Amino acid sequence: MVPQASPATAVDPLENYWPPRILIIDDNPSIHRDFELVFKDEWENPELDADEQRLYGAAATGAAKNNTYTLEHAQSGQEGLEKVTQQKAAGRFFQLAFVDIRMPGMDGVETIARIWRVDPKIQVVICTAYADYSQEDLIRKLGTTDKLLLLKKPFDTIEVTQLARTLSEKWYLGRQAALKLEHMELLVARRTQQLLEMLRTPAARSRPGTPDHLPQRPPVVLLVENSPELSLQIFQTLKDGYHVVAAQSGPAGFEKARELVPDLVIADTFPSQLDGIDLCRRIKADLLTSHIPVILLSRRDAADEPSRALDAGADDFIDTPLDGLVLKSRVASLLESRRQLRARLQGGAPLHPRDLAVNQPDARFLQRTIAVIEQNLSDFEFDVEALARSVAVSRRQLFRKLKALIDTTPKALIRSARLQRAAQLLADSQMTVTEITFAVGFEDLKHFRALFKEEFGILPSEYIKKEAPPQEGQ
């Protein structure tokens, strides 16, 4: 049965890969003939064909012939690799390959390894009459995988056909799951972009007087340093214009970073406990702190520290003994780059969620946060506290993370998502304004209308007329 493509896989329907394509790679022509006979018997049965013709007429006979599998042949590993490469370039894939282990030139193991570099999803059956490789050898050369099975020669017809059916179906199920996942990621990315577009408008951002609006404050700098002299020097350098918070060890610094979500971290690469490089690596790997710029202080005589710092994800490094003017300039430069990123968002420049992040965890955090909001749009009680619990951070941490990434507040983000969804329903559904008000989590119709007009410049009823398709004859 042909696997049916769901709407989620419409961009890449599975019918494009039916019937299953099987590649036979063997240097022995008789083996190729054996496979042809095995799969010929799979779909040809004269007695059944005769019965089918009597029941359904002549047109039915042979309708499924040559439609169960499509066989292609390669006489060497190199030829097999070329066929896989050519098929993938043409947008087609082999679901299964039967590969002989002993071949001149590239043997079966090398052939499989190279094929998986081109198409890592193809299912493979190794065919051999010898104990050329133990299971441990295969694992060492090809890695632990669920895409590899062993078939001993001479092989049994039933065993071959069962392998073909099972592994082809396994490929289809894996492909279907991957397509659905790609589709869901695409939907989340699109919805994220829509919300970011909403946040570019003044009405979508936090306004003075709202509960989640905070007055301007100096940037918070977390200093992780165990030298009293150096700590004092840095504090004296940054005390005008920055709020400096200190921690004297790597573990304490990491906990402070998660608790405060500072604007910037300065850490020494001291050897005791957790050094600054390991601290930087942990900060950059944590979803809550991954966006925070990190400056590492390194000794002039440690030639390898700059490269280690960059490998750990540090945004900058400064040699010690420390020059206060250099430190002040680097801190200001890093914070200004973050401010310019937020200005891009506010100014309407095209921006994808991944552009907001210093690294991939930031994009994941933002998309996860928006996905949680999307799932709870109709819940009247879903608020900032509920959102913070869902993404496993405190309300304060969530506020500082979102402000750092997209310069908006959790409350404004939830409000924007509700209004965006309301606009979609007004344009695409037959629901009334009152029904939509409750469907997107607003309890008060008057309040909803006021917010909608503030966001879109017109009332919901006017928006319906604006988005309505033109009548015939107009």
HELIX and SHEET records of a PDB file:
HELIX    1   1 PRO A    7  THR A    9  5                                   3    
HELIX    2   2 LEU A   14  TYR A   17  5                                   4    
HELIX    3   3 PRO A   29  TRP A   43  1                                  15    
HELIX    4   4 PRO A   46  TYR A   56  1                                  11    
HELIX    5   5 ALA A   58  ALA A   60  5                                   3    
HELIX    6   6 GLY A   77  ALA A   89  1                                  13    
HELIX    7   7 GLY A  108  VAL A  118  1                                  11    
HELIX    8   8 GLN A  135  LEU A  142  1                                   8    
HELIX    9   9 THR A  157  LEU A  199  1                                  43    
HELIX   10  10 PRO A  202  ALA A  204  5                                   3    
HELIX   11  11 PRO A  228  LEU A  238  1                                  11    
HELIX   12  12 GLY A  250  LEU A  260  1                                  11    
HELIX   13  13 GLY A  276  ALA A  285  1                                  10    
HELIX   14  14 GLU A  305  ASP A  311  1                                   7    
HELIX   15  15 GLY A  324  GLY A  347  1                                  24    
HELIX   16  16 PRO A  353  LEU A  356  1                                   4    
HELIX   17  17 GLN A  360  GLN A  375  1                                  16    
HELIX   18  18 VAL A  384  SER A  390  1                                   7    
HELIX   19  19 ARG A  395  ILE A  406  1                                  12    
HELIX   20  20 PRO A  410  ASP A  428  1                                  19    
HELIX   21  21 VAL A  433  ALA A  439  1                                   7    
HELIX   22  22 LEU A  445  PHE A  456  1                                  12    
HELIX   23  23 PRO A  460  GLU A  467  1                                   8    
SHEET    1   A 5 THR A  70  ALA A  74  0                                        
SHEET    2   A 5 ARG A  21  ILE A  25  1                                        
SHEET    3   A 5 LEU A  96  ASP A 100  1                                        
SHEET    4   A 5 GLN A 123  THR A 128  1                                        
SHEET    5   A 5 LEU A 148  LYS A 152  1                                        
SHEET    1   B 5 HIS A 243  ALA A 247  0                                        
SHEET    2   B 5 VAL A 220  VAL A 224  1                                        
SHEET    3   B 5 LEU A 264  ASP A 268  1                                        
SHEET    4   B 5 VAL A 294  ARG A 299  1                                        
SHEET    5   B 5 ASP A 316  THR A 320  1                                        
END                                                                             
